[in-house]
Amino acid sequence: MKVAVMGYGTIGSGVVEVLDINRNSITKRAGEEIDVKYILDLRDFPGDPIQEKVVHDYKTIVDDPEVKIVVETMGGVEPAYTFVKAMLEAGKHVTTSNKALVAAKGAELIALAKEKNVNFMFEASVGGGIPIIRPLNSCLTADEIEEITGIVNGTTNYMLTKMSEEGLEFDDVLKDAQAKGYAEKDPTADIEGYDACRKIAILTSLVCGQQVDFEDIHTEGITKITATDIRYAKAMGRAIKLLASSRKVGDGYVAMVAPFLLPSSHPLYSVNDVFNAIFVHGNVLGDAMFYGSGAGKLPTASAVVADIVDIAKHQEVNIAVEWSSKKLELVDCGNMENRYFVRTTADQKDVRRVFGEAEYVSAEGVSGECGFITARMSEAEYQKKAAELGNVIQMIRVG
Ligand code: HSE
């Protein structure tokens, strides 16, 4: 079985490495040997054992009928979309780790794969090495999934863990994460929640079988979280986690990415460092949680290679994926109900006047402000009351 890898960066080189490390067991499971015939990259890799396989024109792969499976690990929507589309049109199976591509073009590429009787697989696009796409697509099909909530970004989870353990400010932790290679030089996609947003868009699309546009998902990152917020969280016995969540509300879904204050009883409370976890609640299943290495070279490559093996076993069959291009209009998250932890320079008298009964919180070493948790109310109602109170320093939703 000849395979081509498009993009020889961290994940692409990981795929080549995994195919090598576990060659024997992979051959047994796939039913035949998997060989990398081409590596598409802009660069050459002199001295690298794969240097002879490097090509610079994707059409070399398109035009080679011997290549049956193409791995896309380039990242970004273009040119990945053009290349992947051409591969599917040429009757080749594709597996990708690229969440930007899957979130933007998933429905279209799934439909094209079906038309061509090949497979478009994307297990590695959410949760790195954690199985979540295949479970949603095949193991949990007896359920109506009522909630899916995950810590799906390793970079921000590492940063929040570090802030919590060491009492550090955001900027210092970001520098540390960059030094360790957990955060990119331009960390925007991770710290602003854009990466998590694309991942929950993919999961929600799979859960509801329709196209969920990531642009429609209310997204907040962690850039405004401070060491003082962490102090309050500790005083409450809670942890601040960046959650990507979608819930069934009536016949619709509401989705959001934002930091939440989780109690120690919450299944995602103890998910620390770069680990990811995805909590799923099904109407007949009840609760399930998928936990593990959500990013990084080999864990992500493990999921890509598992797709290759699955494809090798289903060369003549299109495995149906329920994800139509019909757009799902998400329920306005203004209707979503939560409790809210608020920090304000207003006094308790004003808080009582505007919010009524509230639970007041004080944190060690913090003065000159008032911290409180509101009663349960909709986002819209909270926004109205917060505007009336004024002087709000911070608001974090309480999970
Ligand atoms: N930057 C991402 C993360 C990589 O930290 O989770 C995996 O998508």
Residues whose N, C-alpha, C, O or C-beta is under 5 A from the ligand:
A	BS01	HSE	V152 N153 G154 T155 Y182 D190 G294 A295
